[in-house]
Amino acid sequence: MSFVRSSKVDQFAAAPSQKGSKDLHIRIDVAPIPTGASVAQSAEQRGAQATAANILKTAGKDLFMENKTVVSTNAGERLYQTKDLYGQNMSLEALIPQLTKANLTLRVNAVRESEDAHNTCMELKTGILADIMQDTGDSNREKSTTLEIPSASEKGQMFVTVKEIKGKHYINKVDYKVGVTEDNKLHVK
């Protein structure tokens, strides 16, 4: 004889990350500078870049780890702010020459954590970092720059803040602002 059991619990209820949750973290990566298809690199050059990237990631420690965010919504815009400040492990004065020497750049990612969600990625060039160091800081000795894709403004903006400590500059935090409608499209449920 067989029995059929019924349960009042919805077996297909969405997991918390699938209910439209707005979980997102910021991650900074070291990557080769994008080049056109016409510029071919040898295996030796790619290997040297990978080695340099690994050295930077090890020296930079938490700068290259995911950083959870706190979200707020105001006037149709969603702002994600990193929960933790980055440590002072690698100054821009040390980072920029190493990136330039190895033909590398920084890639700033807003990583949406739900399954099948879309991420947003923007490039933080060494020239932008050098320009930030020349800017005048605010009362907290912080300097900021905005990253955006001019031809795709709907993808939002990232704000990279650098803090000057004892004459050295360090990436302090990264914020990401995007329209609520676009963000909802990118958080695939």
Secondary structure, DSSP 8 states (H G I E B T S, - for coil): -------SS-TT---GGGSS---EEEEEEEEE----TT----HHHHHHHHHHHHHHHHHHGGGGS-EEEEEEEETTEEEEEESS---SSS-HHHHHHHHHHTTEEEEEEEEE-STT---EEEEE-HHHHHHHHHS---TTSEEEEEEE-GGGGGG-EEEEEEEEETTEEEEEEEEEEEEHHHHHHHS--
